C-alpha cells in the first residue's frame, strides 16, 4: 500500500502524578493519498492522542510518523487541524479569520490580492461567501465550524486532521455538515484523518475505519474497509445492506469485543489536559 501518511511502531507514554502511563502501544497504520480514515473507539482509548501525533503537536515516545516521505517533527502547514472548538477570533470577521491563516502561510511569497482570492475561494468552498463580513457572534455554530474548515483548507494542507469536528452540534446541523464535507473532500481530493465517536458518521464518510482497543496501552484492534459508492446519499444508504453490515461490524467491535470504556478514564483525563494545552497553543499561534 502507498504510504502517504505512515505511523510506524508508535507508542506514547505520559508522565503522570501516579507514574508512567502507556496510552498507545505499537501503532502501525498506512494511509493513502486522498483517503478518508476515521479513528473510532471508546473515550480514553487514545484517538486524539494519535491525531495529535500526526499533527505534530506531540512527539511519540517510540516509533516514527511520516507525511509525504518526510518525518513529522512538529506542527506544519502541510497538516491542518480542525477541532471541535472552532477557535475563531471573535474580534475578526469570518473573512479575516481565514485570511490570517492564509497570510501566515503564503504572505511572504504572494501578493495581498492573491491572499484575498485564496480566502474568498475557501469561504466559497464551504458556501459561506455571503457571510464573509460577519463576526463569529453573528453566525450559527454550524457556520462557525464551516469557517474553521475553510481556514484549514485555505492553506492547502496535504492532510486535513479533524478531532470530532461536529460533536458539539445538533443532529440536523451535523448531518448537513457531514454532507458538505463529503462534497468538499471529493472536490479537493484531500487526505483526511478524523476522530469520531459516531458510528454512522464514520461509515458515511470513511474509506476505512480504524478501531482502537481500550486503554491503557491501546492499539489498533481492527481496520474496516468501507466499500460504498464515492457519491454517498445518506437516505439511500439507510437501507443499503452493505451500510448496515459495516455499521453492525463497528458496533460489534465497540460493544462486544471492547465494551468496558471505564478502562480509559485515566487517559481521558490526560487527553483533556492535552487538548486544553493544544487549544491554547493554537490560539497563541494564530494571534502571534
C-alpha positions as CSV (number, residue, x, y, z in Angstrom):
1,X,0.0,0.0,0.0
2,X,1.2,3.5,-0.8
3,X,2.2,5.2,2.4
4,X,1.3,8.9,2.1
5,X,0.9,9.1,5.9
6,X,2.7,6.4,7.9
7,X,2.6,5.6,11.6
8,X,5.3,3.0,12.3
9,X,5.6,1.2,15.6
10,X,4.5,4.2,17.5
11,X,3.9,4.2,21.3
12,X,3.1,7.1,23.6
13,X,3.8,7.2,27.3
14,X,2.8,10.1,29.5
15,X,4.4,11.0,32.8
16,X,1.7,11.4,35.4
17,X,1.5,12.1,39.1
18,X,0.9,8.3,39.5
19,X,3.9,7.3,37.3
20,X,4.3,6.5,33.6
21,X,1.0,5.8,31.7
22,X,1.1,4.0,28.4
23,X,-1.6,5.5,26.2
24,X,-0.7,3.9,22.9
25,X,1.4,0.8,22.1
26,X,2.8,-0.5,18.8
27,X,0.5,1.6,16.4
28,X,1.1,0.8,12.7
29,X,-1.0,2.5,10.1
30,X,-0.5,3.4,6.4
31,X,-2.8,6.0,4.8
32,X,-3.1,6.5,1.1
33,X,-3.1,9.9,-0.6
34,X,-6.7,11.1,-0.9
35,X,-8.1,8.6,1.6
36,X,-10.6,9.4,4.3
37,X,-9.8,7.5,7.5
38,X,-11.8,7.6,10.7
39,X,-10.4,6.7,14.2
40,X,-13.1,5.3,16.5
41,X,-13.1,3.8,19.9
42,X,-14.3,4.4,23.5
43,X,-13.4,7.6,25.4
44,X,-9.8,7.4,26.6
45,X,-8.6,4.9,24.0
46,X,-6.1,7.3,22.5
47,X,-7.8,8.6,19.4
48,X,-7.0,12.2,20.0
49,X,-3.5,11.3,21.2
50,X,-2.9,9.6,17.8
51,X,-4.3,12.5,15.9
52,X,-2.1,14.9,17.9
53,X,0.9,12.8,17.0
54,X,0.1,13.0,13.3
55,X,-0.4,16.8,13.7
56,X,3.0,17.1,15.3
57,X,1.5,18.6,18.4
58,X,3.1,15.8,20.4
59,X,6.2,13.6,19.9
60,X,6.0,9.8,20.2
61,X,7.8,8.0,23.0
62,X,8.8,5.4,20.4
63,X,8.4,4.9,16.7
64,X,8.2,7.4,13.8
65,X,5.5,9.2,11.8
66,X,5.9,10.2,8.2
67,X,3.9,12.5,5.9
68,X,4.7,12.6,2.2
69,X,8.1,10.9,2.8
70,X,9.2,13.3,5.4
71,X,9.3,12.6,9.2
72,X,6.8,14.5,11.3
73,X,8.9,16.5,13.8
74,X,6.4,19.2,14.7
75,X,3.3,21.1,13.5
76,X,3.4,22.4,9.9
77,X,1.2,23.9,7.2
78,X,1.2,20.5,5.4
79,X,-1.2,19.3,8.2
80,X,-4.2,21.4,9.2
81,X,-6.2,20.7,12.3
82,X,-9.9,21.3,12.8
83,X,-11.0,21.0,16.5
84,X,-14.5,20.6,18.0
85,X,-14.0,24.1,19.2
86,X,-13.7,26.3,16.1
87,X,-11.2,28.6,17.8
88,X,-12.3,31.7,15.8
89,X,-11.0,35.1,16.9
90,X,-14.2,36.9,18.0
91,X,-12.9,40.4,17.0
92,X,-12.3,39.3,13.4
93,X,-14.8,38.7,10.7
94,X,-15.1,35.3,9.0
95,X,-13.0,36.6,6.2
96,X,-10.3,38.0,8.5
97,X,-10.2,34.7,10.5
98,X,-9.4,32.8,7.3
99,X,-7.2,35.5,5.8
100,X,-5.0,35.4,8.9
101,X,-4.1,31.7,8.3
102,X,-3.6,32.3,4.6
103,X,-1.3,35.3,5.3
104,X,0.9,33.3,7.7
105,X,1.5,30.6,5.2
106,X,1.6,32.4,1.8
107,X,2.2,36.0,2.9
108,X,5.9,36.0,2.1
109,X,5.5,34.8,-1.4
110,X,2.2,36.1,-2.7
111,X,0.5,39.5,-3.2
112,X,-2.2,40.7,-0.9
113,X,-4.7,40.4,-3.8
114,X,-3.8,36.8,-4.2
115,X,-4.2,36.2,-0.5
116,X,-7.7,37.7,-0.6
117,X,-8.5,35.5,-3.6
118,X,-7.4,32.4,-1.6
119,X,-9.5,33.5,1.3
120,X,-12.6,34.2,-0.7
121,X,-12.3,30.8,-2.5
122,X,-12.0,28.9,0.7
123,X,-15.2,30.6,2.1
124,X,-17.0,29.9,-1.2
125,X,-15.9,26.2,-0.9
126,X,-17.9,25.9,2.4
127,X,-20.8,28.0,1.0
128,X,-20.1,31.0,3.3
129,X,-19.1,33.7,0.8
130,X,-22.2,35.6,1.7
131,X,-21.2,35.6,5.4
132,X,-17.6,36.8,4.9
133,X,-18.1,40.1,6.6
134,X,-20.0,38.7,9.6
135,X,-18.4,38.2,13.0
136,X,-18.5,34.9,14.8
137,X,-21.2,36.1,17.2
138,X,-23.4,36.8,14.3
139,X,-23.4,33.3,12.8
140,X,-24.6,29.9,14.0
141,X,-22.5,27.1,15.5
142,X,-22.6,25.1,12.3
143,X,-21.4,28.2,10.3
144,X,-18.6,28.8,12.7
145,X,-17.4,25.2,12.2
146,X,-17.5,25.7,8.4
147,X,-15.3,28.8,8.8
148,X,-12.9,26.6,10.8
149,X,-12.9,24.1,7.9
150,X,-12.4,26.9,5.4
151,X,-9.5,28.2,7.4
152,X,-7.9,24.8,7.4
153,X,-8.4,24.1,3.7
154,X,-7.3,27.7,2.7
155,X,-3.6,26.8,3.5
156,X,-3.8,23.8,1.1
157,X,-2.7,21.2,3.6
158,X,-1.5,17.8,2.4
159,X,-3.6,16.2,5.3
160,X,-6.7,17.5,7.0
161,X,-7.0,16.4,10.6
162,X,-10.3,16.6,12.4
163,X,-10.9,16.0,16.0
164,X,-14.7,15.4,16.5
165,X,-15.4,18.5,14.4
166,X,-19.2,18.0,14.6
167,X,-19.5,16.6,18.1
168,X,-21.0,19.7,19.7
169,X,-23.6,20.3,17.0
170,X,-27.3,19.3,16.9
171,X,-28.2,16.3,14.8
172,X,-29.6,18.2,11.8
173,X,-26.7,20.6,11.6
174,X,-24.2,17.7,12.0
175,X,-25.9,15.9,9.1
176,X,-25.7,19.0,6.9
177,X,-22.0,19.5,7.6
178,X,-21.3,15.8,7.1
179,X,-22.9,16.0,3.6
180,X,-20.9,19.3,2.9
181,X,-17.7,17.6,4.0
182,X,-18.3,14.8,1.6
183,X,-18.7,17.3,-1.3
184,X,-15.6,19.3,-0.2
185,X,-13.4,16.3,0.1
186,X,-14.5,15.0,-3.3
187,X,-13.7,18.4,-4.8
188,X,-10.3,18.9,-3.2
189,X,-9.2,15.2,-3.1
190,X,-8.0,15.9,0.4
191,X,-6.4,13.2,2.6
192,X,-8.4,13.2,5.9
193,X,-7.9,11.7,9.3
194,X,-10.9,12.2,11.6
195,X,-11.6,11.3,15.2
196,X,-15.2,10.4,15.9
197,X,-17.5,8.7,18.4
198,X,-20.3,8.5,15.9
199,X,-20.6,5.1,14.2
200,X,-22.9,6.3,11.5
201,X,-20.7,9.3,10.8
202,X,-17.7,7.0,10.4
203,X,-19.4,4.7,8.0
204,X,-20.9,7.5,5.9
205,X,-17.7,9.5,5.5
206,X,-14.8,7.0,5.5
207,X,-12.9,4.9,3.1
208,X,-11.6,2.9,6.1
209,X,-12.4,2.9,9.8
210,X,-9.6,2.3,12.3
211,X,-10.9,0.8,15.6
212,X,-8.8,1.2,18.7
213,X,-8.8,-1.1,21.6
214,X,-9.4,0.2,25.2
215,X,-6.5,1.6,27.1
216,X,-4.2,1.6,28.7
217,X,-1.7,0.5,26.1
218,X,-4.4,0.9,23.4
219,X,-3.6,-0.4,19.9
220,X,-5.4,-1.0,16.6
221,X,-7.9,-3.8,17.1
222,X,-9.4,-3.8,13.6
223,X,-9.4,-1.9,10.3
224,X,-12.6,-2.0,8.3
225,X,-12.6,-1.1,4.6
226,X,-15.8,0.7,3.6
227,X,-16.7,-0.2,0.0
228,X,-19.6,2.1,-0.7
229,X,-20.1,4.4,-3.7
230,X,-18.0,7.6,-3.9
231,X,-21.2,9.6,-4.1
232,X,-23.0,8.8,-0.9
233,X,-26.6,9.6,-0.2
234,X,-27.5,9.2,3.5
235,X,-31.1,8.5,2.8
236,X,-30.4,5.8,0.2
237,X,-27.6,4.3,2.4
238,X,-30.0,3.9,5.3
239,X,-31.5,0.8,3.6
240,X,-28.3,-0.4,1.9
241,X,-27.4,-3.9,3.2
242,X,-23.7,-3.0,2.9
243,X,-24.0,0.1,5.0
244,X,-26.0,-1.9,7.7
245,X,-23.3,-4.6,7.6
246,X,-20.5,-2.1,8.1
247,X,-22.4,-0.4,10.9
248,X,-23.0,-3.7,12.6
249,X,-19.3,-4.6,12.4
250,X,-18.2,-1.4,14.2
251,X,-21.0,-1.8,16.8
252,X,-19.9,-5.4,17.5
253,X,-16.3,-4.3,18.0
254,X,-17.2,-1.4,20.3
255,X,-19.9,-3.1,22.4
256,X,-19.0,-6.8,22.4
257,X,-15.2,-7.1,21.9
258,X,-14.4,-3.9,23.8
259,X,-17.3,-2.9,26.0
260,X,-15.5,-1.5,29.0
261,X,-14.8,2.2,28.3
262,X,-14.0,2.8,32.0
263,X,-10.6,1.4,31.4
264,X,-9.6,4.5,29.5
265,X,-10.6,7.0,32.3
266,X,-7.0,8.0,33.1
267,X,-6.1,8.6,29.5
268,X,-9.3,10.6,29.0
269,X,-8.1,13.0,31.8
270,X,-4.6,13.2,30.2
271,X,-6.1,13.9,26.8
272,X,-8.4,16.6,28.2
273,X,-5.4,18.3,29.7
274,X,-3.5,18.0,26.4
275,X,-6.5,19.3,24.4
276,X,-6.6,22.4,26.6
277,X,-2.9,22.9,26.2
278,X,-3.1,22.4,22.4
279,X,-6.0,24.8,22.1
280,X,-4.1,27.4,24.0
281,X,-1.0,26.9,21.8
282,X,-3.2,27.2,18.7
283,X,-4.8,30.4,19.9
284,X,-1.3,31.8,20.7
285,X,0.0,30.8,17.2
286,X,-3.0,32.5,15.5
287,X,-2.5,35.7,17.4
288,X,1.3,35.8,17.1
